[in-house]
Amino acid sequence: MRRWLLLLWLLSSPLAGAAKGPAFTLHRLDGEAPGPTLLVIGGIQGDEPGGFHAASLLVTDYHIERGHLWVVPNLNFPSILARSRGVHGDMNRKFADIRPDDPEYAAVQKIKRIILDPQVDMVLNLHDGSGFYRPQHIDRQHNPRRWGQSVIIDQAELPGVAHGNLAGLAARVRAHVNAREPRPEYHFHVRNTRTREGDAEMEKSLTYFAIRHGKPAFGIEASKAFLTHRRVRYHLLAVEGFMNALGIGHRRDFPLTAEAVRRRIDANLRLALYDARILLDVSGGARPRLGYIPMPPDRPLAFTASNPLLAIVGERNRYRVRYGNRRVTLLEPQYFEFDDSLKRIVLEVDGERREVPPGSLVPVHGRFRVAPLAGYRVNVIGFRRPGRRDESGVLIRRQDIASRFSVDRQGRRYRVEFYRGNRFSGMVLVEFAAPSGA
Ligand SMILES: [Zn+2]
């Protein structure tokens, strides 16, 4: 089920990439059987990771069997990567009026068109809110002015529209979430902002834009009192509640516990650079800087990411890898002309022959050896054998490589690079098995 998303990014130069920022992505998950379409939006504000990681997990870890799930997990992507609520102000106040010279004009127009697509039956906007919403004042953290742990509606009903019983649907989803949360203090409530009756702020919001155009829309707020993975769990419970209400059939292959969600957020984070000649697997984190990354001198940085929240941002003459609000690592380039003649790499892994294309991740239990290849030189980063320039043909174990050269922080993933003369031809990552008991 885990898949490469093939999101292709091009950074023409580090400075240009930093100034413009990446655009949001729309992911359409289509079921085999026909059914309604739910649009889920995350990341309208860049500092609400519960919402955007939940939306991202829908893309990477859910399978739709009936109906359609459309997901925009990274609506305000530049603000997400900058860890800012909004680098150009609050995007969720730009849906009534927006000046054409607003830097977010294009993004807002584009998401409006997606919301108004005739196929879209319902819209969810995922937020992380302060405290715990309660209809009555209980204390500072639990009162009618707080937003956390709630399903938000602008009005009770949208007359004459399918799924227009907003209050009824919100109550149903609230019950779905609360049935899976034994602690009453964390239960969800329904908050009706009665926007049309004169809430000037909410009138500028994305959900009210949808409502004005006859689309059922809801906000979901997980409390900022929780760490990200716990917020994500509440968001996913709520989204599943809406999918059930609409009859959208869905499947996931992990239990909806906070711990399983935390592991999924950290898993399968891969970047492939330059037609996958270079693979960086940063699942579970990476060393703070990765040096001597081969890059061609006069080509834009092109990469694909396995996760819609993963991106490379140019920063002076270096590149920063970011995952949502997190700084993952800093890539320090070493410039080489590239050679594209290398198609297959042969290795002996734990005694077995393996043939892989460049850009592969090769799991190793105990040891590996790269088969010599005429015309190419092999460099296992962090491995040294005095008097040897080509490191093919040598049996290498984990302890033969200096662990500070690993890509990850646990000393398990290492770069094996191929060169032809002075040109860089490609690489694979070898990943040693975790020590038993770890
Ligand atoms: Zn928000």
Boltz pocket constraint, residues with backbone or C-beta under 6 A from the ligand:
constraints:
  - pocket:
      binder: B
      contacts: [[A, 45], [A, 48], [A, 126], [A, 127], [A, 128]]
      max_distance: 6.0
